[in-house]
Amino acid sequence: MRKEIIIFLVMLGILFVAGCAENGGSEEPAPSTPVEEPVKEVDTGEVAGEEEETVTVPESEQNETGAKTEIVDVEIRDYKYIPESLNVNVGQTVRWTNYDSVLHDVVGSGIESEYLRQGETFTYTFEQEGTYDYICTIHPWMEGEVIAEA
């Protein structure tokens, strides 16, 4: 009986060590692994429980094609795109910034970012009129849209 207990404990120890050993996998973190990089906090002015609204970009200088030249920001925060819906002019650029500690991306309607770590950004210039729906492929319940108008 004592011999069987010792064998059991040795086998359990071997399994424990094997489970804790590095498996030599990729250095790339898993998509939802928290990343410990500092990010400057930005007050969004949101009030808890309020619905997201479509945001129309204010008037600004125009370039030679007549398109507004300013960059419009979308925050990725608390597993949401803020704002979820955005109106821009054709030729305008949108910049997404990940404020979450997990990886996110922006994919859909011809838009395709790499995984964004906390504090990283992705920009896309909307060259054609239309509605561009996008999601986070890691967290597909995260949805957003950009409406590009002439």
C-alpha positions as CSV (number, residue, x, y, z in Angstrom):
1,M,0.0,0.0,0.0
2,R,2.8,2.4,0.9
3,K,4.6,1.7,-2.3
4,E,1.5,2.6,-4.4
5,I,1.1,5.9,-2.5
6,I,4.8,6.7,-3.3
7,I,4.4,5.8,-7.0
8,F,1.2,7.9,-7.1
9,L,2.9,11.0,-5.5
10,V,5.9,10.6,-7.9
11,M,3.6,10.5,-10.9
12,L,1.6,13.5,-9.6
13,G,4.9,15.4,-9.2
14,I,6.0,14.5,-12.7
15,L,2.7,15.7,-14.2
16,F,2.9,18.9,-12.1
17,V,6.4,19.7,-13.4
18,A,5.5,18.8,-17.0
19,G,2.5,21.2,-16.8
20,C,4.6,24.1,-15.5
21,A,7.4,23.7,-18.0
22,E,7.7,26.1,-20.9
23,N,6.3,24.6,-24.1
24,G,8.5,26.6,-26.5
25,G,5.5,28.3,-28.1
26,S,5.3,31.6,-29.8
27,E,6.6,34.8,-28.1
28,E,3.4,36.5,-29.3
29,P,0.9,36.9,-26.3
30,A,-2.5,35.2,-26.5
31,P,-5.1,37.7,-27.8
32,S,-6.8,38.3,-24.4
33,T,-3.6,38.4,-22.3
34,P,-3.4,41.6,-20.2
35,V,-0.6,43.9,-21.2
36,E,1.2,46.0,-18.6
37,E,2.0,49.1,-20.5
38,P,1.1,52.6,-19.2
39,V,-1.5,54.6,-21.0
40,K,-2.4,58.2,-20.5
41,E,-6.0,58.3,-19.2
42,V,-8.4,60.4,-21.2
43,D,-11.7,61.6,-19.7
44,T,-14.4,60.8,-22.3
45,G,-17.1,62.8,-20.6
46,E,-19.4,59.8,-20.6
47,V,-22.1,59.3,-18.1
48,A,-22.8,55.7,-17.0
49,G,-25.9,54.2,-18.6
50,E,-26.1,56.7,-21.5
51,E,-26.6,55.3,-25.0
52,E,-23.9,55.8,-27.7
53,E,-24.7,58.5,-30.3
54,T,-23.6,59.0,-33.8
55,V,-20.9,61.7,-33.8
56,T,-20.5,64.2,-36.7
57,V,-17.1,65.7,-37.1
58,P,-17.1,69.5,-36.7
59,E,-16.1,71.8,-39.5
60,S,-12.3,72.3,-40.0
61,E,-9.9,73.2,-42.7
62,Q,-10.2,71.4,-46.0
63,N,-7.4,70.1,-48.2
64,E,-7.2,70.6,-52.0
65,T,-9.7,67.8,-52.7
66,G,-12.2,69.4,-50.3
67,A,-11.9,66.7,-47.7
68,K,-11.5,67.6,-44.0
69,T,-7.9,67.1,-42.9
70,E,-8.3,66.5,-39.2
71,I,-7.8,63.0,-37.7
72,V,-10.9,61.7,-35.9
73,D,-10.3,59.6,-32.8
74,V,-12.1,56.4,-31.7
75,E,-11.3,55.0,-28.3
76,I,-11.2,51.3,-27.6
77,R,-12.2,51.2,-24.0
78,D,-14.1,48.7,-21.8
79,Y,-14.6,46.3,-24.7
80,K,-16.3,49.0,-26.8
81,Y,-15.5,51.4,-29.6
82,I,-16.3,54.9,-28.5
83,P,-18.1,56.3,-30.4
84,E,-19.7,53.2,-32.0
85,S,-20.9,55.2,-35.0
86,L,-19.0,58.0,-36.6
87,N,-19.6,60.3,-39.6
88,V,-16.6,61.6,-41.6
89,N,-16.0,63.1,-45.0
90,V,-14.3,61.1,-47.8
91,G,-10.5,61.6,-47.4
92,Q,-10.6,61.9,-43.6
93,T,-8.5,59.7,-41.4
94,V,-9.8,57.9,-38.3
95,R,-7.4,56.8,-35.5
96,W,-8.4,54.0,-33.1
97,T,-6.5,53.9,-29.8
98,N,-6.6,50.8,-27.5
99,Y,-7.0,51.9,-23.8
100,D,-7.8,48.4,-22.6
101,S,-5.2,46.1,-21.1
102,V,-6.1,43.3,-23.6
103,L,-5.5,43.1,-27.3
104,H,-8.1,44.3,-29.8
105,D,-8.2,44.9,-33.5
106,V,-10.3,46.7,-36.1
107,V,-11.5,44.5,-39.0
108,G,-14.3,44.7,-41.6
109,S,-15.4,46.5,-44.8
110,G,-11.8,46.6,-46.2
111,I,-10.3,47.8,-42.8
112,E,-7.8,45.5,-41.2
113,S,-5.5,46.3,-38.3
114,E,-3.0,44.2,-36.5
115,Y,-3.7,43.3,-32.9
116,L,-3.4,46.5,-30.9
117,R,-1.8,46.4,-27.4
118,Q,-2.7,48.9,-24.7
119,G,-1.7,52.4,-25.9
120,E,-1.2,51.4,-29.6
121,T,-3.1,53.1,-32.4
122,F,-4.3,52.2,-35.9
123,T,-5.3,54.7,-38.6
124,Y,-7.3,54.4,-41.8
125,T,-8.2,57.0,-44.4
126,F,-11.7,56.7,-45.9
127,E,-11.2,57.2,-49.7
128,Q,-14.7,56.2,-50.8
129,E,-18.2,57.1,-49.8
130,G,-20.1,54.4,-47.9
131,T,-20.8,52.7,-44.6
132,Y,-17.9,50.8,-43.1
133,D,-18.9,48.3,-40.5
134,Y,-16.2,46.7,-38.3
135,I,-15.7,44.5,-35.3
136,C,-12.9,43.2,-33.0
137,T,-12.2,39.7,-34.2
138,I,-11.0,38.7,-30.8
139,H,-14.2,40.0,-29.1
140,P,-16.8,39.9,-32.0
141,W,-19.6,41.5,-29.9
142,M,-17.6,44.8,-30.2
143,E,-19.0,46.5,-33.2
144,G,-18.6,49.9,-34.8
145,E,-19.3,51.8,-38.0
146,V,-17.9,54.7,-39.9
147,I,-20.1,56.5,-42.4
148,A,-18.0,58.3,-45.1
149,E,-19.8,61.1,-47.0
150,A,-18.7,63.2,-49.9
